[in-house]
Amino acid sequence: MKKYKSIRIWLFLISILFISLKINAQESNIIFEEDFNQSYLIGWHVENEDDDDVPDWNVDSGYLIQYSNIGDSYQRGTNMIKNDLIFDNFTLRAKFNSTDDDYSGVVFRYTNSDNYYKFVLSSQRSLIQLQKRVNGTMTILDSYTATEWPFVGFNVTITAYGDSIKVYLNDSLYLEATDNSFASGLFGFMTCYNEGNFFDWVRVYDNFEIPEVSDEIAITRGPYLQSLTDSSVAILWGSNKIASGLLEIGVDTSSFQSFEENYSRSSHTLKATDLVEETKYYYRVKSEDVYSKWETFTTFAKDPSAYNFIVYGDTRTNFLRHSEVVENFEDHDFDFIIHTGDPVQRGPRNDWNVEFFDPIQKYIKSKPLYIAIGNHELNAQNFYDYFEFPNSEHENYYSFTLGNSFFVFIDNNRARYTDDSRFPSIKPGSPQYIWIEEQLSSTEAAEADWVFVFSHIPIYLNKGFDTYPDCRDYLLPLFEEYNIDFSFVGHVHGYERGFRNNINYILTGGGGGTGPVKDDGYIDPGYPQTEYPLREIYNFSKVEMNRNEVTISAYDIYGEKIDEKVVVPTSIKNNKNIVFSDELFNAYPNPFNPTTEISYSISKPSNVSLKVFDVLGQSIATLVDEQKESGKYSVTFNANNLPSGIYFYSIQLDSYNSVKKMLLLK
């Protein structure tokens, strides 16, 4: 009896093992996998089909990456081949992130550079193809060109069994062919004209069952905030398909108001009103029956006297570096984020998550986001679907007031792409020019202590104003006529700060960079209008607002401060109720090289003489020599042509004088 009992136990255990093996059959059939988690590759080699350029393959943060623009008009570029494994019948699955919009794909049953099969995709060209190359001659086996491919991140599955070849994208069948030109071979990844290929992983199976595509509704973007005030907020999010939208918001999660959309859509926007200032609110959104998590935000004060914000841009080139820049935000107190344009490589692609929303989602779910439209958005409808700005008539240029500051966002991409009619004109007489002048001459601007203008294309760049003539000829005169205080821009991937006629020009396009990651301390020769020379580094800026003082700080990708400037009002238009004393402030920075900011205040109208002397008492420079009204002022001293040493700066008013010391270190 014990013998039969023992046999039954063994049969039971064998049956359990059989079931376990059956359940895990799909996973056990993996015959090769690579997650690119090492800093080096074993058994891979590069083969270039275009000899006119140099590829840039590397492994970084768990991705196989190719950055260079290598390629020719025949879709021949560079291949990374797995050279120590030959497969005949197989299923290959890989995860792509193609931030650029040109050719990316897989070569398989690869014999040499003249003989292989290739899957290739280009969203810019609305091209998805299965090809073969036999003795150097390319033939298209199947093609799908109905619509532009909408995804940056996607899965590719290729099945090759005998003469049957199929290509699935996100588990949906797109291409298939019957062909027996090649029975086996190597495999690899290919790119052509594509500067942003990020291959996440690859797995090869001897057999694999393609998963069914889910029909379930999912929240795929957000939620995130825009247009936050003391009494209202706009909440935005995206769904994977058309769905009804609902917003629930309240001071806790047990009692809340509900706001419902009037019709179903995939990009959702709902505005909550009648909120209480400086109050913490909980909110969540719903697409059909799918809820997001509860998130929180705090409304602004009705007239905030102090607040901070982050400014950065050009995040399209590298989502890994974008994520690293954003990680530094954790070390700073700030109330909202401003982006200077080009959040993604190609605006018409629906998938903005990989490049933009995913890296920054941690912050924009609780702090509002504003953006100046860039050229890479291509004025596509996605920009208007994904963002909600104060001016519904033209969301690509808009304005708002917060505290004692007036913020103006403009679309000046036509200054760079003068013949591209997708971008609005900034020439005198155009609707946007008229609107800009109306804003800068408005009561809101006149009553503001500080006027900020944000755009994508620089007005000031690389030591001067001549790079983009339309900005120089049309915008610069408006800025100077109406005495704006700050111009923040992007487009060029780096950081620079200039100053002219009391306007501060800050380039902060370093969310995606083309130069070195680290600021290596390089110093340009001094130029009168340049306070910080152009550096092609990853960076972001922080602006700290106090009613009578603005501090601008710039940080590199490591979170190290690379620049700082304290700005005080240059006129009294907004300071009629403020009582000033006669005072000469400490120069900042001090020590300095080669520029420093000297600030002073005067209690009543007075003749002002501000001079710089050397240690022998000889006058070096006269910075101010004129009548001034009561107020606080600042002036930049540039010592580019002076040797290192101690200098003195002296102020002489009708009834006050003072002398201070500063140190020039070169």
Secondary structure, DSSP 8 states (H G I E B T S, - for coil): -HHHHHHHHHHHHHHHHHHHHHHTHHHHTEEEEE---SSS-SSEEEEES-TTS---EEEETTEEEE-S----TTS--EEEEEEEEEESSEEEEEEEEE-SSSEEEEEEEEEETTEEEEEEEETTTTEEEEEEEETTEEEEEEEE-SS----SEEEEEEEEETTEEEEEETTEEEEEEE--S-S-EEEEEEEES-S-EEEEEEEEESS-----------EEEEEEEES--SS-EEEEEEEEEEE-EEEEEESSSSS-EEEE-SS-EEEEEEEE-S--TT-EEEEEEEETTEE---EEEE---SS-SEEEEEEE---SS-HHHHHHHHHGGGGS--SEEEE-S--SS-TTSS--IIIIIHHHHHHHTTS-EEE---STTTT-HHHHHH---S-SS-TTSEEEEETTEEEEE---GGGTSTT-TTS---STTSHHHHHHHHHHTSHHHHH-SEEEEE-SS-SSBTTBS-SSHHIIIIIHHHHHHTT--EEEE-SSSSEEEEEETTEEEEEE--SS-SS-SS---------TTEEEEEE---EEEEEEEETTEEEEEEEETTS-EEEEEEE--SSSTT-TT-----EE---BSSSBSSEEEEEEEESSSEEEEEEEE-TT--EEEEEEEEEE-SEEEEEEEE-TTS-SEEEEEEEE-SS-EEEEEEEE--
